[in-house]
Amino acid sequence: QVQLVESGGGLVQPGGSLRLSCAASGIIFSINTMGWYRQAPGKQREFVARITSGGSTVYADSVKGRFTISRDNAKNTVYLQMNSLKPEDTAVYYCNTPRIGPGPDYWGQGTQVTVSS
């Protein structure tokens, strides 16, 4: 059974930093592309960043230069370092990995990030 468990969310002031973690189980983590998405109140879920098994990264324009995605295959964990946070970064952040084969992607339960003074 695949499980993705996010942690590290919280309340932070504008300009602050947070690091999110996503611990994966039930998959061969080292071969999976891992991603982060977010959903703000009243908005659709949107792509934030992803990292391939080889370490290649892609970022949404809105977070480029502020967020960094990384992975530790020994710990089956993907991270999202978020710096220079803005109020518009407030959202529930979800960890994602595509299913290998037919069927929907796997998602974590989400972790709340609130950027406010």
N, C-alpha and C positions, 0 to 999 in steps of 0.2 A: 504494500500500500504506500503510495506516494504522499509524503507530507512536506509542506513548506511552512516554516514557522518564522515569522518576522518579529523583530524586537528593535528597541532603540528609539522609538518615537517619543514625543513629548512636546512641551511648551518651550519655545525659545524666542528671544527678542530678535527683531530685525537686525541683520548683520551677523547673527550668531551662526553656530555650526551644530550639526548632529551627525551621528553615524548610525545608519540602519544596518541590521544584519538579517540574513535569511538562512536558516539552517535547513538543509534538505536531507530527506531520507527516502529510501525506496526506489532510488534511481541511481544509475551509474553517473554520478555527479560530474566526473571529469570529462565526459563526452557531451554533456548537455550545454546548450546555450541558456544562459540565465538572464532574466530581465527584471526591471522595475517599472511599474506603472503607478499612476495616482488618479484619484478621483476626488474632486472638490465638490462641496455641496451644490446640488442643482446642475452639475455638469457631467458630461460623459467621461468615462475612464480614458486616460491618455497615456501614451508611451513616454517614458522618462529616459531610460538607458538600457543597453543590453551588452553582454560580453559573451563571446564565443568560447568554445573549448580551447582555442588557440590563443585567447587573450585579446582578440580584436574587439574594439568598443565602438558603440554608436550612441549618440546623445541627441535628445530633442534640442532644438535651437534655444528654447527657453531656459535650459539649464547648462548649456555648453559653457565651459570655463569656470563654472561654480561647483558642479557636482562631479564626482569621480566614482565609477563603478570598478570593483575589483573582486577577485575570487581567491579562495584558499582551498585547493582541491583536497589537501590533507584533512581539512576540517569540514568538508562538504558545505561550505558557507560562502555566500556572496554578500558583498558589502556595498553600501552607497554612502559615500562621504559627501555631505552637503554643507557647503560653505556659503557665506554671504547670503544667508537666507532672507527671503522677502515675504511679505504678507501673502502674496499670490502663490507662494509655495505651499500654503496651508491646504492639506488634503489627507485622505487616507492613502497610504502607500502600500502597494501590493507587490509581492514577489511572484515571478512567473517563470515557467519553463514549458516549452512545447512538448506535447506527447510525441513519442517516437512511434509512428503508425497512426491509424485513423482514430479520431476522437478529439475532444476538446483539450485545450491546454490545461496544465495544472496551475492552481493559484493558491496562495496563502490566504490567511484570514484578514490580513491587513494590520497596519499600525498607524495610529493617528499622529500627524505632525501639525502643530499649530504654531504659526509665527505671528506674534503679537506683542506689542509693548504694554 
